[in-house]
C-alpha cells in the first residue's frame, strides 16, 4: 500500500519532467541601444513587430510608447496592439518603446516654480527629449524597419503630459496622439493655461485622444481647461476625442483605455461590428479624419 502511494506521488513529477523537455525561449520583440548625442548617453528602445512582419514586404505605421522600456509599459501595450489587430479593432503596427530614465527631467516643460524645482531639481527638459525623439529615435527606426511614415504616440501620467505638450507645440512630430490621464496639474496647470494660445497658431486641432481617471480636483481642472480650449477650436469628434473614466484610478486607467486609444490612433478601413468597439465621439474605424491625415 505504501509503495503504491509513493508511486502515485512520484508519477506527476516524472510526467511533468517529460512534458517540459521541449522548453524553448519565447521571443516577444527585440531591444536596441541607441547612443544619443542629444542626451549624451545611451538609451534602450524596445521593439515589437506584427506577427506577419517577417512574412511580407509591407510597410507599417509606428506606435511610439513613451515610458516604453521593457520594465515600463512595453509589455502591456504590445499585448494590446496584438489583441486589437487580432480582433480587428485597430490596424497592425510596429511598436517602439522609448525608455525614460529621469522622468521629471525628460517629460516636463520648463518651470520657475521653486517648490517643484526643490522636489524635482532636474525637471523641465521635455524639449530636449522631444529633440532626441525627432532627430535620433524616429530616423533610426525608419532606417531599420519598413515604416510607412505614419506615426502615433501613447503614454500615461507624465508621459501623457509630454504627449499633450508635443501635440500642442510640435503636432507634426506625430500625426496621432493618445494621452492617458495626463499630468496636467504640473506647474500649476501651465500647459493647460497655454493651450488656447498654442492651438490658435494652427489651422486645426491635432489628432488627440484624451482620457482621465478619478485623479482629484487639481488634475481634473487642468484636463477640463484643455478640453475647453480644444472645444473652442473644433467640437469633439473625428480629430480629437475626450473619454473621461471616473470609475478608474491612476493605477488602472492605462490598461482599460489603451484598446480604445489604439482604435482611435490606427483605425481600420472598415468599421468593426463587434459590440463595444464603437468610439463614443467618432474618429473610429474608417474615418480618415481621426488619424489627422497626412
N, C-alpha and C positions, 0 to 999 in steps of 0.2 A: 504493500500500500504506500509506504514512504517513498519507494523507488518511483512509483507512478506519479506521485505528487511532484517529486524533484524533476522528473522528465517533463511534466506539464509546465513547470516553471521555466525550464531552460528552453523549451521549444520556441516560444515567441522571440527570445533573444537570437536563436540561430536563424529563424526565418527573417528577422529584421536585418541581420548581417548579410544574408543572401540578397534581400531586396535592395539594400543600399550599396551593392557592389558597383553599380554603374554611375557613381556620383561624378558630375561634371559642373564646372562653374556656370553661373547664369550671368550673361553679359547684357546689361541694360543700355549702356552707352559707352562713351569714351571721355577721358579727361585730358585736357591740354594745358600746357603752361605757356602763357604769353608774357614775354619780357617787356614791360611797359616803360617807354621813355617818358611818357606824360606823368605817370605816378612815381617813376623812379624805383620800381620794384616789380618782381614777377607776380602775376595773377593767374589763378586757375579758372578755366572755363569747363563746364560740364555739358556734354553734347548728347542729345537723344535724337536718333534718326527714325523716321517712319519705317515700319516693318518692310514695306515694299521698296524702300530707297535703293537697296542693292540689286533689285530685280528689274529696274527700268532706268531710263535716261532722263526722266522728267526733272524739272526744276521746281522747287518748293518755296512757299513763304517761310519766313523765320519768326519764331516767337522767342523774344529775349525775356529772360526772367531775372529781375533784379533781386538780390539776395538768393541767387540761384546756385550756390555751391552745393556740393554733394551732401554736406551736413546741414544745409539750409533748406530751401524749398524745391530743390531739383526733383526729388523722387515723387512727391505727391503731384506736382504739376505735370511731370512726364506721364504719370499714370492717367491723369485726367485727359491729356491730349490723345493718348492711345484709346481710352474708352469712348471719348467723344467721336473719334473717327470711326470706331467700330460700330457705334450706334447711329452713325450718320447725323450727328448733331453739329459737328463742325469739321472743317477740312483737315487733312493731314499736313503736319508742319515739321520742319526741323526746329528743335528746341535748343537754345543756347542759354545755359545757366551762368550768369555772371556773379562770381563770388564777391561779396563785400568783406572787408576786414575791419575797418573803423567806420561803422555805420553813421554815427553823428557827423563825422567829417565828410563822408562821401555822399550822403543823401540829403543834407540840409543846405539851404541857401545862407548867404552871409547874414550875420546878425550883429547888432551892437548891444543886445540885451546882456547886461552884466551878470544877471543871475544865471542865465543859460550858459554863458561862457565859463562861469565858475564851475558849473556842474558838468559841462561838456566842452572842455578847453580846446578841443581840436575841431569843433563844429564849423560849418559854413563854407565847404568847398565843393558843393554839388556841381558847379560849373566846370571844375577840373575833372570830376568824374565823368561828366557828360562828354567832355572833350576826349577822354580816354575811350569811351564807347564809340564816339563818332570817328575818331582818327585811327584807332587801333583795333578795337574789337570787331566792328562791322566789316572793315576791309579784309581782315584776316579770315572771317567766316565766309565772306562772299568769294574769296580766292580759293578756299579749301573745299567748299561744298557747292552743290548745284542749287543755287538760290534764284528766285525769280524777281527779286527787287522789292517784294512786299514784306514789310517789317511790322510786327506788333510787339507790344511790351506789356508785361503784367507784374504786379508787385503789391505787397500789403504793408500797412503801417508806415514806417519811414520810407520804405521803397515806394509806397503809394504816393507819398508826398513828392518824392523825386519825379515820379511819372506825371503827376499833375503839373509840376513846375516845367517839366520838359514839354508837355503838351501846350502850355501857355507861352513859354519862351522860345521853343525851337520845334514847332509842330511837324516840320519836315523830316526830323530825325527818324521818327516812327510814324507811319501813316495811321496806326491803330493803337489805342491806349486803353488799359484797364487798371484802375486804381481801387484796391480793396481796402476799406477803412483807412483812407489816407490820413496821416497825422497832421491835419490842417490846424491843429492847436498851436503848432510850433511858432515861436517868435510872435506871440500874441496875435495869431491868425494873419500874419503879414502877407502871405501869399494869397489868401482868400481876399484880403483887402485890395490887393493889386490886380485881381483877376479881371475886373471890368475894364481897366485901362489896357491891360495886355491883350484882351480879346478885341478891343476897339481897333487895334493895329491890323487885324486880319479881316479878310472878306467873309470868312465863315468860321464856325467853331471847329476845333479839332474833333476827330472821331474819338469819342471818350466814353467809356463805360465806368460808372461810379456806383459803389455801394458802401454802406456803413452799417456797422453793428450797433448794439447798445453800448455806446462809448462815453456817455456822460455829456454834460452841458457844453463844456468848452470845445470839445472836438466836434460835437454836433453843430455848434454855432458856426464854426469855420466851414463845415460841409454845406450848411444851408446858405451861407454867403456865396460860396462858389456856384451852387445850383442857381441862385438868384441871378448871378452875373451871366451864366450860360443861358438862362431863360430870356434875359434881355436881348441876347443876340439872335436866338432861334429857339422856338418851342421844342420841348423834349420830343424826340422821335428818332429818325434814322441816323443822324450824325452823332448824337450823344444820348446817353441813357442813364437815368438815376433810379436805382432799385434799393431803397433802404431795407435793412433786415433787422428790425428792432428785437426780434426774438433770439438773435445770435449775439455772441460775445467776441471780444478780440481774439480769443483762443480758438474759436470755432468758425468764424465767418469765411476764412480763406477757402477751406475745404468745401463749404456749402456753395460759395459764389463762383468758384473757378469754372465749373462746367458751363454756366450761363455766360460768364465773361468771355470764354473762348468761342462760344457760339456767336457772340457779338463781333469778336475780332476777326474770325475766319469763317464766315457763313458759306454754306454750300449753295450751288445754283438753284437747286430745288429744295423747297422748304420741307422739313421733316413733318410727318403727320402723327408722330408719336406724342401721346398726351403728356403735357408738362414741358415740352420743348419750345413753346411759344414765348417769345420775349415780350415783356409787358409794355414796352414803349417803342415797338418797331425796331427796325435795323437788324432783323434776323436773316435767316437763310434766304438767298435770292435777292437781297436788297443791296445793290452795289453802293448806295449812299452810306450804308452802315460802315463800310471799310474806308471811307474817305476818298475813294477814287485814286487815281494816280496821274 
